Amino acid sequence: MERKQFLKTLGASAAFALAFPCLHGCSSDSGDDGEAEGNTPIPTGIDFTLDLDAPENAKLASNDGFVLKNLVVVAKNFEGEFVAASQVCSHEGFAQVRFAPQLEGGIFYCDVHSPGSRFDQKGNPLNQVDSKEPKALKIFKTELTDNMLRVFE
C-alpha cells in the first residue's frame, strides 16, 4: 500500500499526526540539508560548530527544534539537551532522518520506508522495518560553549 492510500484510510486527524513530523523536517531552512538518494554513505569525520545566535539555527532555541547540517540532524530535546545523529538512515542509506520530539519522548526517524525506521536518542533501533537485522543510527557528541554548539565524533 502506498503512503497516500495509507493516510487516506486513517482519516484526517491521524494523517496530520503522521505527516506533521515529515512536514516539519522537510523544510530546508538550514541550508546544507543533504537531501540524497538511497545508499548515501554515513557521515564520518564530523566536527563542526553551530552559532546558536545565527538565524539559520533559530530552531534550536526551543526544546523541540532541529536543524540539518553536513548530513547530521542536530536537535534540542524536551530536556533542553542537544543531541545529534546521522541524517543517513542505517536501514537503506537515505538522507531523510529527522527528529520527532512529540513521539516517544523524542526520537529520530526515517519515513522513506513503511513503517519507517525509528531510533531512540542514543541511536538504538526501536522497530524492525523488514527482515533485515535493525542497525543502530550513528550518534555524534555535542558540546556547548556559550552560544557555540560543537558537533563531533
N, C-alpha and C positions, 0 to 999 in steps of 0.2 A: 504494500500500500504506500502511495506517495504521501509526503508530508502534508500537502494541501488537502488531500482526501481525509487524512487522519484528523487534521484540525477541524474540518467540517463536521466530522462525526462527533467531536467533543462539544461543540457549541461555542458560542462567542466568548463566554467568560473563561472557560478553560483554555481556549485558543489564545486569549490575551495573556493568561498566566504563563503559558509555554512560550509564546512569542516575545514577551517583554524582554527577557534576558538577551535574546538574539538582537532585537532592535536596539537595545541599549549598547550592546557590544559591537554592532556593525558600523557605528559612526567612526569616521576616520579623522577626528579632530586632533589626534595626537601626532599626525604627520606620518612617520615611518611605521605603518601598521603591518607590513609584511604579509599582506594577503597573498596566498600562494596555493598552488595545486597540491595534490597529494604527493607523498614521498619527499617532502621538504626535509632536509637534514635538521635534526635537533640542534639548536644553537650551542656552541662551545666557546670558551674563551671570553665569556661575558664579563665585562667590567665597565660600567658607565654610571654617570650621575644624572640625577634629575633635579632641576631647580624647582622646588615646590611653590615658589612665588611666580613662576612663569605661567602665562595664560594657558599654554598647551597642557599643563599639568594640573589645572584647576580642579579636575575631577577627584584628585587625591586629597582634597581638603575635607571631604566628607567621609564618614566611616562606612561607605558602601561603593565608593568610586574606583575606577581603574583606568589605566592608560596602556597603550601598546607601544613598545619601543624596542627596536632591534630583535624582533621575534620573541619578545618577553612580555608577559602580562604582569603589570605591576599594579597591585590593588591595596586598598586600605580596608581591613575587615571591620566588623562591628565593634571589636575591642579596641580599635584605633591603632592596630599593629599593621605594619607594611609586610605584605607577602608578595613573592614574585615566582612565576613559573614559566616554563617554556610555552610559547604560543603554539608550538608544533605539537599536535596530539601524538601520543605514543602508540596509538592504535593503527593509524594508516598514514601518518605524516602530513595531515592537513594543517595549515597555519591558521586554525579557526578557534583555538582555545580562548575562552573568555572567562570572566569572573561573575558569578551569580550570588550576590550577598544574601538574597532572600531565600535561597534554597539551602536547607540543612545547615544553617549557621554560616554559610559562605562556602561555596565550592567552585572549583574550576571545571569547566565543561566544554565539550566539543559536540555540536549538534549536526555535524556533517552526515553522520550515520544514524540509523534508528536502532535503538532508543537513544543513542548519544552516549559518548564516554563521559563519565563523571569521576572527579578526583577530589579528595579532601585537601586541606591547605598544606598538608605535608607531601602531597603528590600520590598518595595511596589510591588505587582504583576503588571506586565504590560500586561498580557494576561490571558485568561482562557483556559486551555488545555482540559477540558472536562466539564461535567455537574456539577462537584463539585465546591463549592464556593472557589475562589482562596485565599490562605493563605499567609501572609507575610513571608519573609525569615528572619531568625534571624540575626541581625546585632550586631557586637561587637564594643566596643570602642577601639581606638588606642591612644597611647601617645608616642611621640618621645623625647628621651633624648640622645643627642649626636648621637651615631651610634646604639643605642639600641631602638628597637621598642617594646613597651608593647602592647599586645592584651588581653583585659579583658572584663568582664561583668560589 
